[in-house]
Amino acid sequence: MRNPNPPKKIVFIEDVIFTGESTIYNLQFLKSKGFEILGTSSWINRQNKDLENTKILTLENVAPFDFYPAETCPLCKVRESIMYSDIRE
C-alpha cells in the first residue's frame, strides 16, 4: 500500500455500516496528521448526520434489516446466532 504524506486531500472510505464512533476517531486522526478530508462514504450512516464537519455520502438510505441493542435483540434472547447470507462487498 502507498502511504501518502500530508498535505493531501483525501476521501475516507468506510466499508461497513457504522455508528460513527470509529469513523470520528479515524477522521480526527487523519486531520491531526495534516490531511484535508474532502468527505467520507459508507454503506449506511446510522448517525444520520455529517461527522466532524465532514460530508458523508451513503450508498443506502435505509438498512435492509432491523437494528437492535443487544439487550432487546430477539435472537440474543433465545441465544440464536446471527447469520447473514448473500452479502458481498
Secondary structure, 3 states (H helix, E strand, C coil): CCCCCCCCEEEEECCCCECCHHHHHHHHHHHHCCCEEEEEEECCECCCCCECCECEEECCCCCCCCCCCHHHCHHHHCCCCCCCCCCCC
